[in-house]
Every structure is written in structure tokens, then in C-alpha cells.
Amino acid sequence: MRARGVAAGLAAAALLAGAPAASAGTNLAAGPDATVAVAWLQGEQVHERTLGPSGAFGPAQGVSWASRRAFDQAIGADANGGAVIAWTGDDAGTHAAYARGRAPDGALSAVQRVSPAGVSVSRLQLAVAPDGGAVAVWQRPLSGATVVQARRRRADGTLGPVHTLAPTTGQADGPAVAVAPDGAATVAWTRALSKDDQFVETRTVAPDETVSAIQRLNAAGTVADGPEVTVDGAGTAVFAYRRTPGGAAVAELRSRSATGALGARQTVSGAA
């Protein structure tokens, strides 16, 4: 789970105390056991550190290569004090997505490239299940379009297949991901066919790698973007996104049950 707002800022300040100078671009995650994990960019290298439930700090350590530029880091915490860290990094003229695990005792697993070879990816996001399994999502060019892809890193470190979730029509952007306790990953993104035909879509990647059909969240005739998603313990997903009917922007929510049934759209803000 990602921490946000004032609490996130205070936790980041505490975790970064004693870390190398010039730390920037922090990402936080809180596990069910109240362990907080943070990843940040130090120069061009990703570092991470934890704050345990007792208030004890783990050591700050580099997780990406010191000799290779890294950016767009993300982190997620599991139920046992472990974490998975992902980032985008330079690789032979492309930008690749990488990941590695951190055990509760601080030991780091080997670095794994999770995005396909030979292509550049961006907008990397990560979600981690209680058992330590993780799903990374990103966007990349494909067949003249921009698509969203996802890949699972299982708790034992093995990688699943790469799934292309958005079709190769239009431009997909801004993927968001959340993982249910059973490992089912819900992914949402914006897809634009034109500036007046832009919508938020979602799919689920089941633990057995089965991918659900695409579902559109905003109503026909409206423009939407900027999705976020969270999933509760029963597998119900809640999506938030910006909708612009008639030029006025509002925040809209919509739920989806674990079986895929969509709830009613709810406007939660006034027009801006």
C-alpha cells in the first residue's frame, strides 16, 4: 500500500534521516505489519530503507546499479516486512523496467529485467501482494500506438508472461495498479483516440495469468483521465479518475466487485 499526504512526508523525512545527502523523489509503501519501506533517487541510483513497527531503522542501501542511470522508482511492501523495488533504467539505448526483492532481514535478491528487451518503457508503477508477489505495469510504443503492459514477479522471484492490456488503437497513458490479497492485479489506464474521445479502462490479471475483458469506466460522451485504483481484502476495486463533461472537471469514483461487476458512477467533487 502506498502512503500519501502529510503522513507520507513525515515518514519520508524520518526514513531519510542519516541517508546520503541530496536524496530526492521518494516513494513509500506500508505493509500490514506497519513496516514502512521507502525508495528514493540518490543522484542516479535508487536506494531503499525501512522503518519497522518498533521504530527501528534498517540500513540505507543502493538497489540499482551505481554505474547506470535509474529513475521512476517504485516500492511495495508485503505482510512479512519484505519489499519489492522497481525502477526504470538505461539499457543499451533503451529505458528498461527492473525489479528486485528485499527480504525482511535486508538481503537483496538479484536484479531482474521485467520489461521486454529492445524497447523503451515509461510510467512504471508497482503493487505488492501480502505474500511478496508483485505486479509491475508500464506504457510503451507498439505498432504505432502506445499500450500498457503488465508482468508478475512471483514471491519466489520467478517472472510471469508480459501481458499487453491496452489495444493497439489510440494512445494509452498513465497506468495504475493494485493487487488483491490473492494476487489478482487490477490495472487501469487512460486511452485516447482523439482529444474529445478519451476514456479510462481497466482489466484484471488473475493469479493464473488469465486476463479479463476490457471494461470502460466513464460514461460514453465524457472525457476522463488520471485513474487511480485500490483493492480491498475481498477483491473489490475502487477507481478514481477525472471526468470532464462540458469542459468542467469533476472527480468520479466507480467500484468493481471481485467477480467483475461494475458499480454506479459517483461524482465526489464539485466542478472545477
PyRosetta script that sets phi, psi and omega in degrees:
from pyrosetta import init, pose_from_sequence

init()
pose = pose_from_sequence("MRARGVAAGLAAAALLAGAPAASAGTNLAAGPDATVAVAWLQGEQVHERTLGPSGAFGPAQGVSWASRRAFDQAIGADANGGAVIAWTGDDAGTHAAYARGRAPDGALSAVQRVSPAGVSVSRLQLAVAPDGGAVAVWQRPLSGATVVQARRRRADGTLGPVHTLAPTTGQADGPAVAVAPDGAATVAWTRALSKDDQFVETRTVAPDETVSAIQRLNAAGTVADGPEVTVDGAGTAVFAYRRTPGGAAVAELRSRSATGALGARQTVSGAA")
pose.set_psi(1, 136.6)
pose.set_omega(1, 180.0)
pose.set_phi(2, -89.4)
pose.set_psi(2, 138.2)
pose.set_omega(2, 176.4)
pose.set_phi(3, -92.8)
pose.set_psi(3, 144.5)
pose.set_omega(3, -175.5)
pose.set_phi(4, -135.4)
pose.set_psi(4, 169.5)
pose.set_omega(4, 170.2)
pose.set_phi(5, 70.2)
pose.set_psi(5, -150.8)
pose.set_omega(5, -175.4)
pose.set_phi(6, -61.3)
pose.set_psi(6, -43.4)
pose.set_omega(6, -179.7)
pose.set_phi(7, -60.1)
pose.set_psi(7, -39.8)
pose.set_omega(7, 178.4)
pose.set_phi(8, -63.3)
pose.set_psi(8, -42.9)
pose.set_omega(8, -179.5)
pose.set_phi(9, -64.0)
pose.set_psi(9, -42.4)
pose.set_omega(9, 179.5)
pose.set_phi(10, -66.4)
pose.set_psi(10, -42.4)
pose.set_omega(10, 178.8)
pose.set_phi(11, -64.0)
pose.set_psi(11, -40.7)
pose.set_omega(11, 179.0)
pose.set_phi(12, -62.3)
pose.set_psi(12, -43.3)
pose.set_omega(12, -179.8)
pose.set_phi(13, -61.4)
pose.set_psi(13, -41.4)
pose.set_omega(13, 179.6)
pose.set_phi(14, -67.1)
pose.set_psi(14, -43.8)
pose.set_omega(14, -177.4)
pose.set_phi(15, -68.0)
pose.set_psi(15, -32.7)
pose.set_omega(15, -177.4)
pose.set_phi(16, -82.5)
pose.set_psi(16, -10.6)
pose.set_omega(16, 177.6)
pose.set_phi(17, -61.1)
pose.set_psi(17, 127.5)
pose.set_omega(17, -178.6)
pose.set_phi(18, 86.1)
pose.set_psi(18, -4.2)
pose.set_omega(18, 175.8)
pose.set_phi(19, -82.2)
pose.set_psi(19, 168.2)
pose.set_omega(19, 178.9)
pose.set_phi(20, -56.4)
pose.set_psi(20, 152.6)
pose.set_omega(20, -177.3)
pose.set_phi(21, -67.1)
pose.set_psi(21, 164.2)
pose.set_omega(21, 175.4)
pose.set_phi(22, 66.2)
pose.set_psi(22, 30.0)
pose.set_omega(22, 176.6)
pose.set_phi(23, -68.5)
pose.set_psi(23, 144.5)
pose.set_omega(23, -177.4)
pose.set_phi(24, -155.8)
pose.set_psi(24, 163.4)
pose.set_omega(24, 173.5)
pose.set_phi(25, 63.2)
pose.set_psi(25, 57.9)
pose.set_omega(25, -175.1)
pose.set_phi(26, -81.1)
pose.set_psi(26, 147.3)
pose.set_omega(26, 173.3)
pose.set_phi(27, -131.1)
pose.set_psi(27, 132.5)
pose.set_omega(27, -175.4)
pose.set_phi(28, -117.3)
pose.set_psi(28, 151.8)
pose.set_omega(28, 171.6)
pose.set_phi(29, -147.0)
pose.set_psi(29, 140.3)
pose.set_omega(29, 179.0)
pose.set_phi(30, -116.9)
pose.set_psi(30, 127.7)
pose.set_omega(30, 177.8)
pose.set_phi(31, -86.5)
pose.set_psi(31, 165.5)
pose.set_omega(31, 179.7)
pose.set_phi(32, -59.5)
pose.set_psi(32, -24.0)
pose.set_omega(32, 179.7)
pose.set_phi(33, -87.4)
pose.set_psi(33, 8.5)
pose.set_omega(33, 179.1)
pose.set_phi(34, 77.2)
pose.set_psi(34, 7.7)
pose.set_omega(34, 170.3)
pose.set_phi(35, -71.1)
pose.set_psi(35, 132.7)
pose.set_omega(35, 177.7)
pose.set_phi(36, -108.7)
pose.set_psi(36, 129.1)
pose.set_omega(36, 177.2)
pose.set_phi(37, -115.0)
pose.set_psi(37, 142.2)
pose.set_omega(37, 179.5)
pose.set_phi(38, -134.1)
pose.set_psi(38, 142.3)
pose.set_omega(38, 171.9)
pose.set_phi(39, -123.2)
pose.set_psi(39, 142.8)
pose.set_omega(39, 179.1)
pose.set_phi(40, -147.0)
pose.set_psi(40, 163.4)
pose.set_omega(40, 179.2)
pose.set_phi(41, -98.3)
pose.set_psi(41, 119.2)
pose.set_omega(41, 177.4)
pose.set_phi(42, -110.9)
pose.set_psi(42, 103.0)
pose.set_omega(42, -170.6)
pose.set_phi(43, 65.9)
pose.set_psi(43, -115.7)
pose.set_omega(43, 177.5)
pose.set_phi(44, -116.8)
pose.set_psi(44, 21.2)
pose.set_omega(44, 179.6)
pose.set_phi(45, -122.9)
pose.set_psi(45, 139.2)
pose.set_omega(45, 176.7)
pose.set_phi(46, -83.7)
pose.set_psi(46, 132.4)
pose.set_omega(46, 174.8)
pose.set_phi(47, -119.2)
pose.set_psi(47, 163.6)
pose.set_omega(47, 176.3)
pose.set_phi(48, -145.7)
pose.set_psi(48, 159.2)
pose.set_omega(48, 179.8)
pose.set_phi(49, -159.7)
pose.set_psi(49, 157.5)
pose.set_omega(49, 179.3)
pose.set_phi(50, -125.1)
pose.set_psi(50, 155.8)
pose.set_omega(50, 169.9)
pose.set_phi(51, -122.4)
pose.set_psi(51, 113.0)
pose.set_omega(51, -175.6)
pose.set_phi(52, -76.8)
pose.set_psi(52, 167.3)
pose.set_omega(52, 179.8)
pose.set_phi(53, -57.8)
pose.set_psi(53, -27.1)
pose.set_omega(53, 179.8)
pose.set_phi(54, -82.8)
pose.set_psi(54, -5.7)
pose.set_omega(54, -177.5)
pose.set_phi(55, 93.9)
pose.set_psi(55, 3.2)
pose.set_omega(55, 179.7)
pose.set_phi(56, -83.2)
pose.set_psi(56, 137.8)
pose.set_omega(56, 178.8)
pose.set_phi(57, -89.6)
pose.set_psi(57, 141.8)
pose.set_omega(57, 166.6)
pose.set_phi(58, -86.0)
pose.set_psi(58, 167.0)
pose.set_omega(58, 179.4)
pose.set_phi(59, -70.0)
pose.set_psi(59, 149.2)
pose.set_omega(59, 171.6)
pose.set_phi(60, -79.6)
pose.set_psi(60, 133.2)
pose.set_omega(60, -178.9)
pose.set_phi(61, -144.3)
pose.set_psi(61, 147.7)
pose.set_omega(61, 176.1)
pose.set_phi(62, -75.9)
pose.set_psi(62, 140.0)
pose.set_omega(62, -179.3)
pose.set_phi(63, -116.8)
pose.set_psi(63, -25.0)
pose.set_omega(63, 174.4)
pose.set_phi(64, -99.1)
pose.set_psi(64, 170.0)
pose.set_omega(64, -178.9)
pose.set_phi(65, -67.3)
pose.set_psi(65, 134.5)
pose.set_omega(65, 178.2)
pose.set_phi(66, -69.5)
pose.set_psi(66, -22.4)
pose.set_omega(66, -175.1)
pose.set_phi(67, -94.4)
pose.set_psi(67, 1.9)
pose.set_omega(67, -175.2)
pose.set_phi(68, -133.7)
pose.set_psi(68, 131.1)
pose.set_omega(68, -176.0)
pose.set_phi(69, -62.6)
pose.set_psi(69, 133.7)
pose.set_omega(69, 177.0)
pose.set_phi(70, -126.5)
pose.set_psi(70, 155.2)
pose.set_omega(70, 178.8)
pose.set_phi(71, -163.7)
pose.set_psi(71, 176.3)
pose.set_omega(71, 177.7)
pose.set_phi(72, 52.3)
pose.set_psi(72, 48.7)
pose.set_omega(72, -179.3)
pose.set_phi(73, -74.5)
pose.set_psi(73, 154.7)
pose.set_omega(73, 176.6)
pose.set_phi(74, -145.4)
pose.set_psi(74, 153.6)
pose.set_omega(74, -179.0)
pose.set_phi(75, -144.8)
pose.set_psi(75, 146.8)
pose.set_omega(75, 174.7)
pose.set_phi(76, -139.4)
pose.set_psi(76, 147.6)
pose.set_omega(76, -176.7)
pose.set_phi(77, -110.6)
pose.set_psi(77, 144.3)
pose.set_omega(77, 176.6)
pose.set_phi(78, -98.2)
pose.set_psi(78, -171.2)
pose.set_omega(78, -175.1)
pose.set_phi(79, -85.7)
pose.set_psi(79, -2.8)
pose.set_omega(79, -173.6)
pose.set_phi(80, -115.8)
pose.set_psi(80, 11.9)
pose.set_omega(80, -178.5)
pose.set_phi(81, 91.0)
pose.set_psi(81, 2.2)
pose.set_omega(81, 176.3)
pose.set_phi(82, -92.5)
pose.set_psi(82, 176.6)
pose.set_omega(82, -178.6)
pose.set_phi(83, -153.7)
pose.set_psi(83, 163.3)
pose.set_omega(83, 169.4)
pose.set_phi(84, -124.3)
pose.set_psi(84, 133.1)
pose.set_omega(84, 179.6)
pose.set_phi(85, -116.2)
pose.set_psi(85, 135.3)
pose.set_omega(85, 177.0)
pose.set_phi(86, -128.6)
pose.set_psi(86, 156.2)
pose.set_omega(86, 177.4)
pose.set_phi(87, -159.7)
pose.set_psi(87, 164.5)
pose.set_omega(87, 171.7)
pose.set_phi(88, -101.5)
pose.set_psi(88, 137.9)
pose.set_omega(88, -177.6)
pose.set_phi(89, -145.1)
pose.set_psi(89, 160.0)
pose.set_omega(89, 177.8)
pose.set_phi(90, -67.6)
pose.set_psi(90, 140.1)
pose.set_omega(90, 177.0)
pose.set_phi(91, -155.1)
pose.set_psi(91, 100.3)
pose.set_omega(91, 173.8)
pose.set_phi(92, 51.4)
pose.set_psi(92, 47.1)
pose.set_omega(92, 177.2)
pose.set_phi(93, 86.2)
pose.set_psi(93, -0.4)
pose.set_omega(93, 176.1)
pose.set_phi(94, -120.7)
pose.set_psi(94, 169.8)
pose.set_omega(94, 174.4)
pose.set_phi(95, -110.1)
pose.set_psi(95, 112.0)
pose.set_omega(95, -175.3)
pose.set_phi(96, -107.8)
pose.set_psi(96, 154.9)
pose.set_omega(96, 175.0)
pose.set_phi(97, -95.7)
pose.set_psi(97, 131.3)
pose.set_omega(97, -179.6)
pose.set_phi(98, -124.3)
pose.set_psi(98, 160.2)
pose.set_omega(98, 176.4)
pose.set_phi(99, -151.3)
pose.set_psi(99, 154.8)
pose.set_omega(99, 169.4)
pose.set_phi(100, -154.1)
pose.set_psi(100, 154.2)
pose.set_omega(100, 179.2)
pose.set_phi(101, -95.4)
pose.set_psi(101, 154.8)
pose.set_omega(101, 171.5)
pose.set_phi(102, -124.8)
pose.set_psi(102, 121.2)
pose.set_omega(102, 179.4)
pose.set_phi(103, -71.6)
pose.set_psi(103, 163.2)
pose.set_omega(103, 178.2)
pose.set_phi(104, -56.1)
pose.set_psi(104, -28.1)
pose.set_omega(104, 179.2)
pose.set_phi(105, -85.5)
pose.set_psi(105, 4.1)
pose.set_omega(105, 177.5)
pose.set_phi(106, 94.9)
pose.set_psi(106, -8.4)
pose.set_omega(106, -179.0)
pose.set_phi(107, -67.7)
pose.set_psi(107, 135.6)
pose.set_omega(107, -179.0)
pose.set_phi(108, -98.9)
pose.set_psi(108, 139.8)
pose.set_omega(108, 174.1)
pose.set_phi(109, -80.7)
pose.set_psi(109, 176.8)
pose.set_omega(109, 177.0)
pose.set_phi(110, -67.4)
pose.set_psi(110, 151.4)
pose.set_omega(110, 174.6)
pose.set_phi(111, -72.8)
pose.set_psi(111, 136.0)
pose.set_omega(111, 177.5)
pose.set_phi(112, -123.9)
pose.set_psi(112, 135.8)
pose.set_omega(112, 170.7)
pose.set_phi(113, -81.8)
pose.set_psi(113, 125.1)
pose.set_omega(113, -176.7)
pose.set_phi(114, -106.1)
pose.set_psi(114, -19.3)
pose.set_omega(114, 177.6)
pose.set_phi(115, -90.3)
pose.set_psi(115, 159.4)
pose.set_omega(115, -178.4)
pose.set_phi(116, -62.6)
pose.set_psi(116, 149.8)
pose.set_omega(116, 179.2)
pose.set_phi(117, -70.9)
pose.set_psi(117, 146.5)
pose.set_omega(117, 171.2)
pose.set_phi(118, 83.6)
pose.set_psi(118, 3.3)
pose.set_omega(118, 178.8)
pose.set_phi(119, -129.0)
pose.set_psi(119, 154.5)
pose.set_omega(119, 176.6)
pose.set_phi(120, -96.8)
pose.set_psi(120, 139.6)
pose.set_omega(120, 178.0)
pose.set_phi(121, -122.2)
pose.set_psi(121, 162.6)
pose.set_omega(121, 178.2)
pose.set_phi(122, -151.0)
pose.set_psi(122, 174.6)
pose.set_omega(122, 178.2)
pose.set_phi(123, 55.5)
pose.set_psi(123, 45.9)
pose.set_omega(123, -179.1)
pose.set_phi(124, -66.8)
pose.set_psi(124, 135.4)
pose.set_omega(124, 174.0)
pose.set_phi(125, -135.1)
pose.set_psi(125, 159.2)
pose.set_omega(125, -174.4)
pose.set_phi(126, -145.8)
pose.set_psi(126, 142.3)
pose.set_omega(126, 171.0)
pose.set_phi(127, -135.9)
pose.set_psi(127, 144.0)
pose.set_omega(127, -175.1)
pose.set_phi(128, -123.0)
pose.set_psi(128, 135.5)
pose.set_omega(128, 178.3)
pose.set_phi(129, -85.5)
pose.set_psi(129, 164.2)
pose.set_omega(129, -179.9)
pose.set_phi(130, -56.5)
pose.set_psi(130, -30.7)
pose.set_omega(130, -178.1)
pose.set_phi(131, -83.4)
pose.set_psi(131, 0.1)
pose.set_omega(131, 179.7)
pose.set_phi(132, 97.3)
pose.set_psi(132, -6.6)
pose.set_omega(132, 172.4)
pose.set_phi(133, -68.4)
pose.set_psi(133, 149.9)
pose.set_omega(133, -176.0)
pose.set_phi(134, -138.3)
pose.set_psi(134, 155.7)
pose.set_omega(134, 173.2)
pose.set_phi(135, -129.3)
pose.set_psi(135, 125.6)
pose.set_omega(135, 176.3)
pose.set_phi(136, -104.8)
pose.set_psi(136, 143.8)
pose.set_omega(136, 176.4)
pose.set_phi(137, -131.0)
pose.set_psi(137, 153.9)
pose.set_omega(137, 179.3)
pose.set_phi(138, -159.1)
pose.set_psi(138, 172.7)
pose.set_omega(138, 172.5)
pose.set_phi(139, -118.2)
pose.set_psi(139, 153.7)
pose.set_omega(139, -177.4)
pose.set_phi(140, -158.5)
pose.set_psi(140, 156.3)
pose.set_omega(140, 174.7)
pose.set_phi(141, -74.7)
pose.set_psi(141, 143.2)
pose.set_omega(141, 179.0)
pose.set_phi(142, -159.3)
pose.set_psi(142, 122.9)
pose.set_omega(142, 175.2)
pose.set_phi(143, 53.3)
pose.set_psi(143, 40.8)
pose.set_omega(143, 177.7)
pose.set_phi(144, 81.6)
pose.set_psi(144, -0.7)
pose.set_omega(144, 178.5)
pose.set_phi(145, -118.5)
pose.set_psi(145, 176.0)
pose.set_omega(145, 169.2)
pose.set_phi(146, -112.8)
pose.set_psi(146, 126.2)
pose.set_omega(146, -176.3)
pose.set_phi(147, -119.7)
pose.set_psi(147, 163.8)
pose.set_omega(147, 173.9)
pose.set_phi(148, -106.0)
pose.set_psi(148, 134.1)
pose.set_omega(148, 177.2)
pose.set_phi(149, -124.0)
pose.set_psi(149, 158.8)
pose.set_omega(149, 179.3)
pose.set_phi(150, -139.3)
pose.set_psi(150, 150.1)
pose.set_omega(150, 174.8)
pose.set_phi(151, -148.6)
pose.set_psi(151, 139.5)
pose.set_omega(151, -179.3)
pose.set_phi(152, -93.7)
pose.set_psi(152, 136.7)
pose.set_omega(152, 166.6)
pose.set_phi(153, -111.2)
pose.set_psi(153, 111.0)
pose.set_omega(153, -175.4)
pose.set_phi(154, -72.0)
pose.set_psi(154, 165.9)
pose.set_omega(154, -176.7)
pose.set_phi(155, -60.2)
pose.set_psi(155, -26.4)
pose.set_omega(155, 178.6)
pose.set_phi(156, -87.3)
pose.set_psi(156, 3.1)
pose.set_omega(156, 176.9)
pose.set_phi(157, 93.2)
pose.set_psi(157, -7.8)
pose.set_omega(157, 178.2)
pose.set_phi(158, -75.4)
pose.set_psi(158, 151.1)
pose.set_omega(158, -176.7)
pose.set_phi(159, -102.9)
pose.set_psi(159, 140.7)
pose.set_omega(159, 172.9)
pose.set_phi(160, -87.0)
pose.set_psi(160, -175.8)
pose.set_omega(160, 178.8)
pose.set_phi(161, -72.5)
pose.set_psi(161, 159.4)
pose.set_omega(161, 172.7)
pose.set_phi(162, -83.9)
pose.set_psi(162, 127.0)
pose.set_omega(162, 179.3)
pose.set_phi(163, -107.7)
pose.set_psi(163, 127.2)
pose.set_omega(163, 170.9)
pose.set_phi(164, -90.2)
pose.set_psi(164, 113.6)
pose.set_omega(164, -170.8)
pose.set_phi(165, -94.9)
pose.set_psi(165, -38.7)
pose.set_omega(165, 179.3)
pose.set_phi(166, -91.5)
pose.set_psi(166, 140.5)
pose.set_omega(166, -179.3)
pose.set_phi(167, -69.9)
pose.set_psi(167, 163.4)
pose.set_omega(167, -178.6)
pose.set_phi(168, -87.3)
pose.set_psi(168, 43.0)
pose.set_omega(168, 170.3)
pose.set_phi(169, -127.9)
pose.set_psi(169, 126.0)
pose.set_omega(169, -177.9)
pose.set_phi(170, 84.7)
pose.set_psi(170, -172.8)
pose.set_omega(170, -176.3)
pose.set_phi(171, -120.2)
pose.set_psi(171, 114.4)
pose.set_omega(171, 178.0)
pose.set_phi(172, -89.6)
pose.set_psi(172, 147.3)
pose.set_omega(172, -172.8)
pose.set_phi(173, -154.7)
pose.set_psi(173, 152.0)
pose.set_omega(173, 169.1)
pose.set_phi(174, 62.8)
pose.set_psi(174, 55.4)
pose.set_omega(174, -179.8)
pose.set_phi(175, -66.9)
pose.set_psi(175, 148.2)
pose.set_omega(175, 173.5)
pose.set_phi(176, -131.3)
pose.set_psi(176, 149.3)
pose.set_omega(176, -176.1)
pose.set_phi(177, -143.5)
pose.set_psi(177, 144.8)
pose.set_omega(177, 172.3)
pose.set_phi(178, -141.6)
pose.set_psi(178, 149.0)
pose.set_omega(178, -176.4)
pose.set_phi(179, -121.2)
pose.set_psi(179, 131.5)
pose.set_omega(179, 176.5)
pose.set_phi(180, -77.5)
pose.set_psi(180, 164.1)
pose.set_omega(180, 179.4)
pose.set_phi(181, -55.8)
pose.set_psi(181, -29.1)
pose.set_omega(181, 180.0)
pose.set_phi(182, -84.0)
pose.set_psi(182, -0.7)
pose.set_omega(182, 178.5)
pose.set_phi(183, 97.8)
pose.set_psi(183, -5.6)
pose.set_omega(183, 177.6)
pose.set_phi(184, -67.2)
pose.set_psi(184, 129.6)
pose.set_omega(184, -177.1)
pose.set_phi(185, -105.5)
pose.set_psi(185, 128.5)
pose.set_omega(185, 175.2)
pose.set_phi(186, -104.8)
pose.set_psi(186, 126.0)
pose.set_omega(186, -177.7)
pose.set_phi(187, -120.2)
pose.set_psi(187, 138.1)
pose.set_omega(187, 175.9)
pose.set_phi(188, -130.7)
pose.set_psi(188, 153.0)
pose.set_omega(188, -180.0)
pose.set_phi(189, -158.2)
pose.set_psi(189, 167.7)
pose.set_omega(189, 171.8)
pose.set_phi(190, -98.8)
pose.set_psi(190, 139.3)
pose.set_omega(190, 173.3)
pose.set_phi(191, -130.4)
pose.set_psi(191, 130.5)
pose.set_omega(191, -176.3)
pose.set_phi(192, -117.7)
pose.set_psi(192, 127.7)
pose.set_omega(192, 170.2)
pose.set_phi(193, -94.6)
pose.set_psi(193, -28.1)
pose.set_omega(193, 173.4)
pose.set_phi(194, -161.0)
pose.set_psi(194, 175.0)
pose.set_omega(194, -179.2)
pose.set_phi(195, -65.4)
pose.set_psi(195, -20.7)
pose.set_omega(195, 179.1)
pose.set_phi(196, -103.6)
pose.set_psi(196, 2.6)
pose.set_omega(196, 179.5)
pose.set_phi(197, -133.2)
pose.set_psi(197, 83.0)
pose.set_omega(197, -173.5)
pose.set_phi(198, -136.8)
pose.set_psi(198, 131.1)
pose.set_omega(198, -171.5)
pose.set_phi(199, -146.3)
pose.set_psi(199, 162.2)
pose.set_omega(199, 178.3)
pose.set_phi(200, -102.1)
pose.set_psi(200, 132.1)
pose.set_omega(200, -178.6)
pose.set_phi(201, -125.8)
pose.set_psi(201, 163.6)
pose.set_omega(201, 178.7)
pose.set_phi(202, -147.6)
pose.set_psi(202, 152.4)
pose.set_omega(202, 170.2)
pose.set_phi(203, -145.6)
pose.set_psi(203, 160.7)
pose.set_omega(203, 176.1)
pose.set_phi(204, -118.3)
pose.set_psi(204, 137.8)
pose.set_omega(204, 172.8)
pose.set_phi(205, -106.5)
pose.set_psi(205, 112.0)
pose.set_omega(205, -177.3)
pose.set_phi(206, -72.0)
pose.set_psi(206, 163.0)
pose.set_omega(206, 177.9)
pose.set_phi(207, -56.5)
pose.set_psi(207, -28.4)
pose.set_omega(207, 178.5)
pose.set_phi(208, -88.5)
pose.set_psi(208, 10.5)
pose.set_omega(208, 177.7)
pose.set_phi(209, 76.9)
pose.set_psi(209, 7.5)
pose.set_omega(209, 171.7)
pose.set_phi(210, -68.1)
pose.set_psi(210, 135.9)
pose.set_omega(210, -177.8)
pose.set_phi(211, -110.6)
pose.set_psi(211, 130.3)
pose.set_omega(211, -179.0)
pose.set_phi(212, -75.9)
pose.set_psi(212, 170.5)
pose.set_omega(212, 175.0)
pose.set_phi(213, -69.9)
pose.set_psi(213, 157.3)
pose.set_omega(213, 176.5)
pose.set_phi(214, -71.8)
pose.set_psi(214, 136.1)
pose.set_omega(214, 174.0)
pose.set_phi(215, -122.1)
pose.set_psi(215, 133.4)
pose.set_omega(215, 176.1)
pose.set_phi(216, -90.9)
pose.set_psi(216, 135.0)
pose.set_omega(216, -174.1)
pose.set_phi(217, -96.5)
pose.set_psi(217, -43.3)
pose.set_omega(217, -179.9)
pose.set_phi(218, -84.2)
pose.set_psi(218, 158.3)
pose.set_omega(218, -176.0)
pose.set_phi(219, -71.6)
pose.set_psi(219, 151.6)
pose.set_omega(219, 174.8)
pose.set_phi(220, -59.3)
pose.set_psi(220, 140.9)
pose.set_omega(220, -179.6)
pose.set_phi(221, 89.5)
pose.set_psi(221, -3.5)
pose.set_omega(221, 175.9)
pose.set_phi(222, -113.3)
pose.set_psi(222, 157.4)
pose.set_omega(222, 177.7)
pose.set_phi(223, -108.9)
pose.set_psi(223, 134.6)
pose.set_omega(223, -177.3)
pose.set_phi(224, -141.2)
pose.set_psi(224, 154.3)
pose.set_omega(224, 176.8)
pose.set_phi(225, -161.4)
pose.set_psi(225, -179.6)
pose.set_omega(225, 174.2)
pose.set_phi(226, 65.0)
pose.set_psi(226, 46.4)
pose.set_omega(226, -176.6)
pose.set_phi(227, -71.6)
pose.set_psi(227, 147.2)
pose.set_omega(227, 166.6)
pose.set_phi(228, -127.8)
pose.set_psi(228, 154.7)
pose.set_omega(228, -179.5)
pose.set_phi(229, -144.8)
pose.set_psi(229, 145.0)
pose.set_omega(229, 171.4)
pose.set_phi(230, -136.9)
pose.set_psi(230, 155.1)
pose.set_omega(230, -177.8)
pose.set_phi(231, -130.9)
pose.set_psi(231, 133.9)
pose.set_omega(231, -179.6)
pose.set_phi(232, -90.2)
pose.set_psi(232, -176.8)
pose.set_omega(232, -175.6)
pose.set_phi(233, -66.3)
pose.set_psi(233, -20.3)
pose.set_omega(233, 178.8)
pose.set_phi(234, -91.9)
pose.set_psi(234, -0.8)
pose.set_omega(234, 179.6)
pose.set_phi(235, 90.5)
pose.set_psi(235, 6.1)
pose.set_omega(235, 176.7)
pose.set_phi(236, -78.6)
pose.set_psi(236, 127.6)
pose.set_omega(236, 179.5)
pose.set_phi(237, -98.2)
pose.set_psi(237, 144.1)
pose.set_omega(237, 172.6)
pose.set_phi(238, -124.7)
pose.set_psi(238, 127.6)
pose.set_omega(238, -178.8)
pose.set_phi(239, -108.8)
pose.set_psi(239, 142.4)
pose.set_omega(239, 171.0)
pose.set_phi(240, -125.4)
pose.set_psi(240, 140.6)
pose.set_omega(240, 179.4)
pose.set_phi(241, -157.7)
pose.set_psi(241, 166.0)
pose.set_omega(241, 178.0)
pose.set_phi(242, -95.6)
pose.set_psi(242, 130.3)
pose.set_omega(242, 179.0)
pose.set_phi(243, -120.1)
pose.set_psi(243, 140.6)
pose.set_omega(243, -176.9)
pose.set_phi(244, -125.7)
pose.set_psi(244, 84.0)
pose.set_omega(244, 174.1)
pose.set_phi(245, -84.3)
pose.set_psi(245, 126.2)
pose.set_omega(245, 175.7)
pose.set_phi(246, 63.5)
pose.set_psi(246, 25.4)
pose.set_omega(246, 176.7)
pose.set_phi(247, 88.0)
pose.set_psi(247, -7.0)
pose.set_omega(247, 179.1)
pose.set_phi(248, -101.4)
pose.set_psi(248, 128.2)
pose.set_omega(248, -176.4)
pose.set_phi(249, -89.5)
pose.set_psi(249, 133.5)
pose.set_omega(249, 174.8)
pose.set_phi(250, -132.8)
pose.set_psi(250, 157.9)
pose.set_omega(250, 173.8)
pose.set_phi(251, -92.7)
pose.set_psi(251, 132.6)
pose.set_omega(251, -176.9)
pose.set_phi(252, -127.2)
pose.set_psi(252, 142.1)
pose.set_omega(252, 175.7)
pose.set_phi(253, -115.0)
pose.set_psi(253, 150.6)
pose.set_omega(253, 171.4)
pose.set_phi(254, -152.3)
pose.set_psi(254, 139.1)
pose.set_omega(254, -179.9)
pose.set_phi(255, -103.9)
pose.set_psi(255, 160.8)
pose.set_omega(255, 173.2)
pose.set_phi(256, -142.5)
pose.set_psi(256, 128.1)
pose.set_omega(256, -177.8)
pose.set_phi(257, -72.4)
pose.set_psi(257, 169.0)
pose.set_omega(257, 178.8)
pose.set_phi(258, -62.7)
pose.set_psi(258, -21.9)
pose.set_omega(258, 178.4)
pose.set_phi(259, -90.6)
pose.set_psi(259, -1.8)
pose.set_omega(259, 176.0)
pose.set_phi(260, 99.7)
pose.set_psi(260, 2.2)
pose.set_omega(260, -179.8)
pose.set_phi(261, -77.8)
pose.set_psi(261, 128.4)
pose.set_omega(261, -179.7)
pose.set_phi(262, -86.3)
pose.set_psi(262, 139.2)
pose.set_omega(262, 175.8)
pose.set_phi(263, -86.7)
pose.set_psi(263, 179.1)
pose.set_omega(263, 178.5)
pose.set_phi(264, -69.8)
pose.set_psi(264, 149.6)
pose.set_omega(264, 174.5)
pose.set_phi(265, -74.1)
pose.set_psi(265, 139.5)
pose.set_omega(265, -179.7)
pose.set_phi(266, -129.2)
pose.set_psi(266, 124.2)
pose.set_omega(266, 175.9)
pose.set_phi(267, -85.7)
pose.set_psi(267, 124.9)
pose.set_omega(267, -172.5)
pose.set_phi(268, -113.6)
pose.set_psi(268, 2.8)
pose.set_omega(268, 178.2)
pose.set_phi(269, -140.1)
pose.set_psi(269, 162.2)
pose.set_omega(269, 171.1)
pose.set_phi(270, -77.8)
pose.set_psi(270, 165.4)
pose.set_omega(270, 179.8)
pose.set_phi(271, -67.0)
pose.set_psi(271, 141.8)
pose.set_omega(271, 179.0)
pose.set_phi(272, -118.9)
pose.dump_pdb("model.pdb")
